[in-house]
């Protein structure tokens, strides 16, 4: 996200896009719009990313889903990736939930 690499970001969130599109009425236009939204989101230039000096893992779904949460006093409770863009000076916390698909040893973004 910091580099603005649209293709790399899109490949990481492909599962999220597919799942969100599947949860809506069947319409190819919805999936196309979700993809466009993610591409635009990845292309936004992040001006500043807050430091998260201490993070901890949080598990959900009987330990099947994990995310990182800041544990320091400045950003407590937020995801460790916090940024601002040129469009909005309001900080945005980027939360990603990860899971390990059956038969693999790699974590993937699920939502």
Backbone torsions as a table, in degrees:
resi	resn	phi	psi	omega
1	UNK	NA	-40.0	-178.5
2	UNK	-65.4	-33.5	179.7
3	UNK	-83.5	-13.8	-178.6
4	UNK	73.6	23.6	-179.9
5	UNK	-79.0	95.4	-175.3
6	UNK	-60.2	-46.5	-175.7
7	UNK	-65.1	-41.8	179.7
8	UNK	-65.3	-45.4	179.1
9	UNK	-62.0	-44.1	-179.5
10	UNK	-61.5	-39.3	179.3
11	UNK	-66.0	-32.5	179.6
12	UNK	-74.4	-30.2	-177.1
13	UNK	-104.6	12.3	-178.8
14	UNK	-57.3	-43.0	179.6
15	UNK	-61.4	-42.7	178.7
16	UNK	-59.9	-44.8	179.8
17	UNK	-63.3	-46.9	-179.3
18	UNK	-60.7	-43.2	-179.6
19	UNK	-67.5	-40.3	179.0
20	UNK	-66.9	-41.0	178.4
21	UNK	-64.1	-37.5	-179.8
22	UNK	-68.7	-24.2	-178.5
23	UNK	-83.2	-5.5	-179.7
24	UNK	-108.2	165.6	177.6
25	UNK	-53.9	141.8	-176.3
26	UNK	-59.3	112.0	-179.5
27	UNK	-160.0	118.0	-178.9
28	UNK	-61.8	-30.2	-179.6
29	UNK	-62.7	-34.7	178.3
30	UNK	-63.1	-46.8	179.1
31	UNK	-63.3	-40.2	178.4
32	UNK	-63.2	-41.1	179.7
33	UNK	-67.5	-41.0	177.3
34	UNK	-61.2	-42.2	178.2
35	UNK	-62.2	-45.9	179.1
36	UNK	-61.1	-42.5	178.7
37	UNK	-59.8	-42.6	179.9
38	UNK	-67.6	-38.6	177.7
39	UNK	-63.5	-46.0	178.2
40	UNK	-61.6	-40.9	179.8
41	UNK	-61.7	-43.9	-178.9
42	UNK	-69.1	-29.8	-176.0
43	UNK	-80.2	-16.7	179.8
44	UNK	-63.0	130.3	179.5
45	UNK	-75.5	121.7	177.8
46	UNK	-86.1	122.4	-176.6
47	UNK	-82.0	-31.5	-172.9
48	UNK	-156.3	135.1	175.6
49	UNK	-119.6	123.1	179.8
50	UNK	-65.5	143.7	176.2
51	UNK	-78.6	136.8	172.0
52	UNK	-116.6	103.3	-172.4
53	UNK	-81.4	-17.4	-179.1
54	UNK	-144.5	121.6	180.0
55	UNK	-126.0	156.4	177.0
56	UNK	-136.7	154.6	177.8
57	UNK	-80.8	138.0	173.6
58	UNK	-120.9	129.2	-178.3
59	UNK	-106.0	144.7	178.6
60	UNK	-135.3	170.2	174.3
61	UNK	56.7	50.9	-179.0
62	UNK	55.5	37.6	176.1
63	UNK	82.6	7.0	-176.8
64	UNK	-90.3	-14.2	-179.5
65	UNK	-128.0	139.5	-176.9
66	UNK	-136.4	151.0	173.2
67	UNK	-147.2	164.8	175.0
68	UNK	-100.3	141.1	178.4
69	UNK	-134.0	137.0	177.6
70	UNK	-67.5	140.2	178.6
71	UNK	-118.7	4.5	178.1
72	UNK	-84.9	167.9	-172.5
73	UNK	-71.5	-30.8	-177.2
74	UNK	-71.8	-40.2	-173.9
75	UNK	-123.0	26.1	-174.9
76	UNK	-52.6	128.6	175.4
77	UNK	89.4	-12.3	178.8
78	UNK	-90.5	162.3	171.3
79	UNK	-66.8	150.1	-176.2
80	UNK	-68.9	-13.1	179.4
81	UNK	-100.7	102.1	-177.5
82	UNK	-124.7	129.3	-176.3
83	UNK	-143.2	169.0	172.0
84	UNK	-124.4	153.1	175.3
85	UNK	-119.3	170.4	177.8
86	UNK	-65.5	-29.0	-178.8
87	UNK	-74.6	-32.9	-174.9
88	UNK	-138.4	127.7	177.9
89	UNK	-87.1	-1.3	177.1
90	UNK	-80.0	125.1	-179.8
91	UNK	-60.4	144.8	179.1
92	UNK	-121.0	129.1	175.9
93	UNK	-94.6	124.0	-178.3
94	UNK	-98.9	104.5	-178.4
95	UNK	-100.9	127.7	177.1
96	UNK	-123.8	131.0	175.7
97	UNK	-101.3	135.0	-175.7
98	UNK	-118.9	151.7	172.8
99	UNK	-145.2	163.1	178.1
100	UNK	-108.9	108.3	179.6
101	UNK	-60.6	149.4	179.1
102	UNK	-56.0	136.6	176.9
103	UNK	82.5	8.7	178.1
104	UNK	-127.5	167.6	175.8
105	UNK	-115.6	12.7	-177.2
106	UNK	-113.5	141.9	173.3
107	UNK	-81.2	143.1	177.4
108	UNK	-128.6	149.6	175.4
109	UNK	-69.2	127.3	178.9
110	UNK	-106.4	-35.2	177.7
111	UNK	-154.6	NA	NA
